[in-house]
Amino acid sequence: MTDQDHLLDLFSADYATARARWLALAGARGLAVESHLHPLRGPAGELLAVDVVRDGPADAPNVLLTTSGVHGVEGHVGCGIQAGLLRMGPRELGDEATALVHVHAVNPYGFAWTRRVTQENVDLNRNFIDFGQPLPDHPDYAALHPLLLPERWPPTAGNETALAAALDAMGPRRAQIAITKGQHSHRDGLYYSGVEPTWSHRVFREVLRRHAGSCQRLAWIDLHSGLGPFGVGERIFACDDGVHALQRARRWWGERVTSVHTGTSTSIPMTGPIQHAVYGECPQAEYTGICLEFGTIALPQMLFAQRAEHWLAEHPEADPGLARSIKRALRDAFYPDDEAWKRAVWSQGLEATRQALAGLRQSP
């Protein structure tokens, strides 16, 4: 199915609806669902799970991996794209020889509870590091932490003036890195990287080993939202192995593929992105991957919504009306409930998928 009018219903307002739709689509296609049940429950007591569907041959030499909900609340976007791809299947996408492996809601806790982080308050896309080595310091974040998460919310005018002055002194790039790179010192803080692998981290490595541990070529589209112009899907290079992989990514997805390493991306270099797992679990594979990041609102607004939600997590006694408005603002920051935006998201997600399948076929 390619008629976008019929694909808008694939975007879900909450995790429970997204999961029910995912299971129903897999059932309609006769595909098995590999469910990794989370130890905690959702806000209505519902089961939480990382649900994996392999759509294609079990022994396919080429695998296209899609992931959603690495940052929980961003699952609204990624799971919608995955639902459309699952409804279509490899035949309609034009490649029955490649296995499509869809990992639905890598961070189901964050998706269900309208949080960007895991139950450990960890940014999962900063958690894939070698915890056997000393954890790095991040003094720039430590200096900003008290201003980012003050004792009261909304923050006072004085707090915001002091924060703006500190960020201005750093300059835009250093300030973005200071806040979003990833830090290990403040467990209650923004972009906390953790001190050990999270539950979602461990599960995802298991999924990678099972479904991509013996393939020859692996493509990966990691679906995100938040950064960039409204409705525009930035294709951010997501590999470590240098110039050859970047050249391959640009052959597949076009010269507009950006890179945090060259400073062309709206994102910045970070500690422990999830793609690091490929090199440990799938060393045999020629890997080519992107993060497909769909723009929503301006960066200052997005960070303000995150600050508020982190503050709320540490203040369960907060006024219920304030709590609802904070949660709603966070969801809106990463999932605009806008028909034109959804159409643009689906169109670009489908295009990137078809380009990845064509690239895998062309690889030697």
VOGU-3710 file (C-alpha; in Angstrom, 3 decimals, decimal comma):
1> mtdqdhlldl> 0,000/0,000/0,000  1,374/3,366/-1,018  -1,677/5,656/-0,676  -0,666/7,991/2,129  -4,278/8,681/3,061  -4,551/5,099/4,325  -1,243/5,235/6,184  -2,050/8,094/8,540  -3,880/5,688/10,854  -0,602/3,844/11,453
11> fsadyatara> 0,638/6,617/13,761  -0,511/5,966/17,329  -1,364/8,333/20,162  0,108/6,050/22,840  2,325/3,011/23,320  -0,505/0,541/24,033  -2,228/1,423/20,754  1,038/1,236/18,826  1,835/-2,201/20,209  -1,670/-3,563/19,599
21> rwlalagarg> -1,517/-2,307/16,016  1,950/-3,845/15,542  0,849/-7,249/16,812  -2,279/-7,146/14,641  -0,309/-6,263/11,512  2,159/-9,079/12,139  -0,724/-11,491/12,703  -2,429/-10,413/9,478  0,796/-11,139/7,589  1,290/-14,475/9,366
31> laveshlhpl> 4,615/-13,329/10,821  5,948/-14,438/14,184  6,614/-11,785/16,842  9,618/-12,222/19,118  8,656/-10,374/22,313  11,134/-9,414/25,031  8,958/-8,543/28,019  10,013/-5,608/30,150  10,172/-6,119/33,936  7,884/-3,120/34,550
41> rgpagellav> 4,371/-2,238/33,401  2,862/0,736/31,629  0,674/3,474/33,148  -2,504/1,383/32,768  -0,809/-1,814/33,914  -0,195/-2,944/30,332  2,649/-5,224/29,319  5,734/-3,522/27,909  7,971/-5,263/25,403  10,548/-4,933/22,681
51> dvvrdgpada> 8,735/-6,676/19,816  10,817/-7,966/16,896  9,477/-9,088/13,531  11,671/-10,680/10,878  10,040/-10,185/7,499  12,003/-12,248/5,009  14,320/-15,261/4,733  15,896/-16,630/7,905  19,236/-17,101/6,121  19,267/-13,932/4,031
61> pnvllttsgv> 22,807/-12,621/3,399  21,397/-9,058/3,389  19,504/-7,633/6,363  17,790/-4,260/6,655  17,226/-3,335/10,303  14,796/-0,650/11,443  14,544/0,557/15,034  12,008/2,780/16,760  11,659/4,262/20,222  15,338/4,281/21,200
71> hgveghvgcg> 14,289/7,560/22,786  10,957/6,367/24,157  8,624/9,260/23,284  10,035/9,294/19,751  8,380/5,902/19,266  5,226/7,606/17,987  7,124/8,488/14,828  9,280/5,421/14,335  6,563/2,898/15,121  4,286/4,603/12,586
81> iqagllrmgp> 6,864/4,200/9,840  7,525/0,599/10,854  3,792/-0,165/10,787  3,591/1,088/7,207  6,606/-0,985/6,181  5,215/-4,101/7,847  1,865/-3,622/6,126  3,635/-3,461/2,756  6,194/-6,252/3,209  9,264/-7,119/1,099
91> relgdeatal> 7,306/-7,968/-2,056  5,646/-4,565/-2,282  8,916/-2,902/-1,277  10,600/-4,671/-4,187  13,065/-7,040/-2,506  11,998/-10,493/-1,331  15,606/-11,719/-0,953  16,513/-9,286/1,839  15,275/-9,834/5,396  13,678/-6,797/7,013
101> vhvhavnpyg> 14,115/-6,936/10,784  11,924/-4,419/12,603  12,710/-3,781/16,288  9,582/-2,106/17,623  10,018/0,185/20,675  13,601/-0,461/21,814  12,777/1,589/24,931  9,152/0,597/25,618  9,183/2,076/29,128  9,988/5,556/27,848
111> fawtrrvtqe> 7,394/5,271/25,081  4,624/4,138/27,429  5,378/6,673/30,178  6,014/9,624/27,812  9,667/9,827/28,705  12,662/10,081/26,412  14,795/7,983/28,762  14,655/4,445/30,135  13,404/3,383/33,563  16,963/3,962/34,776
121> nvdlnrnfid> 16,705/7,611/33,610  19,338/6,759/30,995  19,498/8,161/27,492  19,765/4,845/25,656  21,621/6,453/22,751  24,428/7,404/25,163  24,598/4,024/26,952  26,614/1,874/24,515  30,104/2,387/25,916  32,743/0,136/27,440
131> fgqplpdhpd> 31,834/0,205/31,120  35,025/-1,683/31,903  36,928/1,554/31,328  36,921/4,664/33,545  33,859/6,806/32,859  34,678/10,203/31,343  34,085/13,471/33,166  31,938/16,162/31,618  32,556/19,365/33,598  30,571/21,576/31,212
141> yaalhplllp> 27,393/19,646/31,987  28,119/19,633/35,730  28,363/23,431/35,683  24,973/23,759/33,973  23,056/21,058/35,857  21,668/23,217/38,717  20,382/25,765/36,201  18,929/23,177/33,826  16,996/21,462/36,629  16,204/24,034/39,350
151> erwpptagne> 14,280/23,249/42,509  11,024/24,755/41,257  9,128/24,675/37,968  8,534/26,754/35,972  11,995/28,180/36,581  12,385/31,734/37,790  13,367/34,565/35,468  16,644/34,820/37,345  17,412/31,163/36,740  16,752/31,486/33,010
161> talaaaldam> 18,831/34,634/32,743  21,756/32,910/34,431  21,371/29,843/32,197  21,234/31,967/29,039  24,382/33,820/30,116  26,246/30,551/30,754  25,208/29,137/27,374  26,091/32,350/25,545  29,543/32,280/27,108  30,087/28,778/25,738
171> gprraqiait> 28,829/29,530/22,236  26,164/27,490/20,360  28,180/24,379/19,485  29,906/23,983/22,840  26,617/24,654/24,635  24,824/21,923/22,639  27,641/19,482/23,392  27,637/20,502/27,065  23,981/19,558/27,443  23,477/16,694/24,991
181> kgqhshrdgl> 26,779/14,810/24,605  26,081/12,464/27,510  27,205/12,542/31,150  27,781/10,002/33,928  27,866/12,261/36,991  24,206/13,198/37,593  21,781/10,281/37,747  18,805/12,638/37,746  20,213/14,788/34,953  19,645/15,297/31,276
191> yysgveptws> 21,315/12,945/28,790  22,531/10,649/31,564  24,643/7,848/30,058  24,449/5,489/33,031  27,074/3,454/34,841  26,142/0,059/33,383  24,173/-1,357/30,424  20,442/-0,773/30,741  17,756/-3,435/30,276  17,049/-2,149/26,753
201> hrvfrevlrr> 20,776/-2,155/25,972  21,111/-5,826/26,913  17,992/-6,858/25,013  19,025/-5,015/21,878  22,412/-6,724/21,778  20,644/-10,077/22,008  18,381/-9,119/19,087  21,360/-8,034/16,999  23,192/-11,313/17,613  20,150/-13,353/16,709
211> hagscqrlaw> 19,094/-11,527/13,571  22,282/-9,994/12,165  25,047/-12,090/13,721  25,680/-14,070/10,529  24,561/-11,841/7,662  27,057/-10,537/5,111  25,652/-7,031/4,710  23,671/-5,021/7,236  21,803/-1,772/6,617  20,186/0,058/9,524
221> idlhsglgpf> 17,700/2,930/9,669  17,322/4,204/13,238  14,175/6,357/13,445  14,198/9,530/15,561  12,493/12,904/15,878  13,178/16,294/17,412  16,066/17,982/15,596  15,913/20,074/12,450  13,310/21,855/10,312  9,675/20,812/10,709
231> gvgerifacd> 8,931/17,607/8,808  12,386/17,289/7,241  14,103/13,920/7,681  17,837/14,446/8,122  19,904/11,396/7,162  22,692/11,317/9,734  25,614/8,962/9,098  25,641/6,338/11,863  28,792/4,273/11,376  32,260/4,285/12,901
241> dgvhalqrar> 34,352/2,837/10,102  35,294/6,025/8,334  35,393/7,232/4,789  34,369/4,059/2,952  31,152/3,619/4,896  30,317/7,314/4,490  30,876/7,087/0,747  28,638/4,021/0,610  25,924/5,756/2,666  25,981/8,727/0,289
251> rwwgervtsv> 25,730/6,427/-2,742  22,626/4,861/-1,200  20,868/7,803/0,420  22,344/10,746/-1,502  24,934/13,412/-0,900  22,665/15,037/1,686  23,753/12,423/4,250  25,253/14,458/7,104  27,839/13,519/9,704  28,468/14,548/13,302
261> htgtstsipm> 32,158/13,878/12,665  32,405/16,578/10,012  30,090/19,067/11,716  27,463/18,943/8,950  24,695/17,489/11,139  22,217/19,177/13,472  23,297/16,514/15,981  26,665/16,401/17,755  29,200/13,654/18,613  27,903/11,748/21,614
271> tgpiqhavyg> 29,059/9,154/24,093  27,880/5,600/23,446  25,423/5,742/20,510  23,463/2,549/19,983  25,202/1,841/16,655  28,350/0,910/18,587  26,662/-2,427/19,299  27,044/-3,516/15,665  30,809/-3,788/15,864  30,675/-6,119/18,853
281> ecpqaeytgi> 27,709/-8,269/17,832  28,022/-8,336/14,012  31,741/-8,024/13,235  31,365/-10,107/10,063  28,906/-7,722/8,408  29,546/-4,841/6,034  27,514/-2,253/7,924  25,924/0,896/6,506  23,548/2,927/8,630  21,806/6,237/9,209
291> clefgtialp> 19,713/7,876/11,864  16,658/9,308/10,139  15,840/12,345/12,297  12,591/14,222/11,649  12,460/17,871/12,651  9,734/19,142/14,952  10,367/22,367/16,912  13,297/24,672/17,582  16,107/23,285/19,737  15,578/25,702/22,680
301> qmlfaqraeh> 11,897/24,710/22,910  12,760/21,020/22,704  15,328/21,333/25,495  12,855/23,276/27,640  10,309/20,454/27,274  12,951/17,901/28,269  14,035/19,947/31,270  10,452/20,171/32,474  9,866/16,427/32,137  13,103/15,572/33,958
311> wlaehpeadp> 12,110/17,970/36,734  8,713/16,267/36,949  10,339/12,825/37,280  12,076/14,084/40,429  8,944/15,792/41,792  6,069/13,285/41,811  4,257/15,579/44,242  3,831/18,203/41,495  0,395/19,645/40,787  -1,528/17,174/38,530
321> glarsikral> -2,439/19,923/36,083  1,185/20,978/35,745  2,229/17,348/35,348  -0,266/16,811/32,505  0,853/19,949/30,696  4,522/18,942/31,002  3,854/15,479/29,584  1,757/16,899/26,771  4,477/19,400/25,879  7,111/16,662/25,744
331> rdafypddea> 5,001/14,519/23,431  4,254/17,499/21,182  7,972/18,326/21,037  8,744/14,941/19,472  5,423/14,018/17,842  3,458/16,891/16,303  -0,089/15,629/15,771  -0,162/17,227/12,331  -1,410/15,510/9,191  1,028/17,160/6,782
341> wkravwsqgl> 3,933/16,323/9,092  2,888/12,665/9,222  2,611/12,500/5,444  6,101/13,947/5,080  7,487/11,542/7,676  5,983/8,484/6,009  7,079/9,536/2,516  10,683/10,052/3,588  10,760/6,889/5,684  9,535/4,833/2,735
351> eatrqalagl> 12,035/6,483/0,389  14,972/5,801/2,728  13,877/2,166/3,077  13,713/1,611/-0,658  17,099/3,281/-1,092  18,616/0,991/1,551  17,214/-2,106/-0,138  18,603/-0,946/-3,501  21,980/-0,245/-1,889  22,153/-3,712/-0,360
361> rqsp> 21,425/-5,290/-3,743  24,194/-3,264/-5,371  26,858/-4,029/-2,739  29,465/-6,530/-3,950
//
